[in-house]
């Protein structure tokens, strides 16, 4: 899912063409809009790694949208799925120290895990434990684990990642509310044409 976020961070740079694409734009006109409104590094990336870009867009469109294309609601589902994955990862990191299965991690439980961890991992575990132990009682409760995981997921996704994923709707060239692979391919084909 990280690759989807990276791709759509690039697409966020393309948002200014939303208004230009409100008209029927194709071919050379589309390319002119892209060149005029898109930072050079983004265009360079799309031009130098077009197959990777198309594969990543296909993953989002076909994975969350389906054959009828990707709609805004599908993007919200993709965002929610990524946040859920990140939350689960953060919860797992602390719950691995929950030796008695009570959904709380005590410092003695953490110490057992620390003994088997590398130096780097020991440092990370201590930082995560302290950050999650909001009330400072040396026990990370289930509620603290969940709250910590939610905070960490939001940070891991980044402040612009969801907006970058939402920017995929910029490719809705025919304004039918759904981005289809053919629209992404039209944009990519326009990029192949010399400016």
C-alpha positions in Angstrom: 0.0 0.0 0.0 3.0 2.3 0.5 3.6 2.4 -3.2 0.0 3.7 -3.7 0.7 6.5 -1.3 3.9 7.4 -3.0 2.3 7.4 -6.4 -0.6 9.5 -5.3 1.7 11.9 -3.6 3.0 12.6 -7.1 -0.5 12.9 -8.4 -1.3 15.6 -5.7 1.1 17.8 -7.7 -1.3 17.3 -10.6 -4.3 18.8 -8.8 -4.0 22.2 -10.6 -5.0 20.5 -13.8 -8.4 19.7 -12.4 -9.9 23.0 -13.7 -8.2 22.7 -17.1 -9.6 19.2 -17.4 -13.1 20.4 -16.8 -13.1 21.0 -20.6 -12.7 18.1 -23.0 -8.9 18.0 -23.3 -7.0 15.4 -25.2 -3.8 14.8 -27.1 -1.6 17.8 -27.5 -3.9 20.1 -25.4 -3.7 17.7 -22.5 0.1 17.6 -22.8 0.2 21.4 -22.8 -1.9 21.5 -19.6 0.3 18.8 -18.0 3.6 20.6 -18.9 2.3 24.0 -17.8 0.8 22.9 -14.5 2.9 20.0 -13.3 6.3 20.3 -11.7 9.1 19.0 -13.9 10.2 16.3 -11.4 6.7 14.8 -11.4 6.5 14.7 -15.2 10.0 13.3 -15.3 9.1 10.5 -12.9 5.9 9.7 -14.9 8.0 9.7 -18.2 10.9 7.7 -16.8 8.9 5.1 -15.0 5.6 5.0 -16.8 5.1 1.2 -16.4 5.5 1.4 -12.7 3.1 4.4 -12.5 0.5 2.6 -14.6 0.9 -0.6 -12.5 0.4 1.3 -9.3 -2.6 3.2 -10.6 -4.1 -0.1 -11.8 -3.6 -1.6 -8.4 -5.7 1.2 -6.9 -8.3 1.3 -9.7 -8.8 -2.4 -10.0 -8.2 -3.3 -6.4 -10.6 -0.8 -4.9 -12.8 0.3 -7.9 -13.2 -2.6 -10.2 -14.2 -2.8 -13.8 -16.4 0.3 -13.6 -13.5 2.5 -12.4 -12.4 4.1 -9.2 -14.8 6.5 -7.5 -14.2 8.9 -4.6 -15.9 6.5 -2.2 -13.4 3.8 -3.3 -10.5 6.0 -2.5 -11.9 6.6 1.0 -12.0 2.8 1.4 -8.4 2.5 0.3 -7.4 5.2 2.8 -9.3 3.5 5.5 -7.7 0.1 4.6 -4.2 1.7 4.7 -4.9 3.3 8.1 -6.2 0.0 9.4 -3.0 -1.8 8.2 -0.8 0.8 9.9 -2.8 0.6 13.2 -2.6 -3.2 13.2 1.2 -2.9 12.7 1.6 -0.5 15.6 -0.6 -2.6 17.9 1.3 -5.8 17.0 4.6 -4.2 18.0 3.4 -3.7 21.6 1.2 -6.8 21.8 4.1 -9.0 21.1 5.2 -8.2 24.7 1.8 -9.2 26.1 3.0 -12.5 27.5 -0.1 -13.3 29.5 -2.7 -12.3 26.9 -4.6 -9.8 28.9 -4.3 -7.1 26.2 -2.0 -5.0 28.5 1.7 -4.7 28.5 3.6 -4.3 31.8 7.2 -3.2 32.1 8.2 -6.7 33.3 6.6 -8.2 30.2 8.4 -5.7 28.1 11.7 -6.6 29.8 11.4 -10.2 28.6 11.1 -9.0 25.0 13.9 -6.5 25.5 16.2 -9.3 26.5 15.9 -11.1 23.2 15.9 -8.0 21.0 18.8 -6.3 19.2 20.1 -3.0 20.6 18.2 -1.0 17.9 15.0 -2.9 18.6 15.3 -2.4 22.4 15.5 1.3 21.9 12.4 1.3 19.6 10.4 -0.9 22.0 11.3 1.4 24.9 10.3 4.5 22.9 7.0 2.9 21.8 6.2 1.7 25.3 6.8 5.1 26.9 4.9 6.9 24.2 1.9 4.6 24.6 2.0 4.7 28.5 0.1 8.0 28.6 -0.7 7.9 32.3 2.8 6.8 33.3 1.8 3.8 35.4 4.3 1.5 33.6 1.4 -0.6 32.2 0.2 0.0 28.6 -3.5 -0.8 28.7 -5.6 -1.9 25.7 -7.0 1.6 25.4 -3.5 3.1 25.4 -2.4 0.6 22.8 -5.3 1.5 20.6 -4.8 5.2 21.0 -1.1 4.9 20.4 -1.6 2.8 17.3 -4.1 5.4 15.9 -1.7 8.3 16.5 1.2 6.4 14.9 -0.9 5.3 11.9 -1.9 9.0 11.3 1.7 10.0 11.4 2.9 7.1 9.3 0.4 7.9 6.6 1.5 11.5 6.6 -0.6 14.7 6.5 -0.8 14.8 2.7 -1.1 11.1 1.8 -4.8 10.9 1.9 -5.1 14.0 -0.2 -2.6 12.6 -2.6 -4.7 9.5 -3.0 -7.8 11.6 -3.5 -6.0 13.4 -6.3 -6.4 10.3 -8.3 -9.8 11.7 -9.3 -7.9 14.2 -11.3 -7.6 11.5 -14.0 -11.4 11.5 -14.4 -11.1 13.1 -17.9 -14.7 12.5 -19.0 -16.1 13.8 -15.7 -18.3 10.7 -15.1 -17.2 10.4 -11.4 -15.0 7.4 -12.0 -11.4 7.0 -13.1 -10.9 4.2 -15.5 -7.6 2.7 -16.6 -8.2 4.0 -20.1 -8.1 7.6 -18.7 -4.8 6.9 -16.9 -3.4 5.4 -20.1 -4.6 8.5 -22.1 -2.7 10.7 -19.8 0.4 8.5 -20.0 0.2 8.3 -23.8 0.0 12.1 -23.9 3.2 12.2 -21.9 4.9 10.1 -24.5 4.2 12.7 -27.2 7.1 15.2 -27.6 6.2 18.6 -26.2 
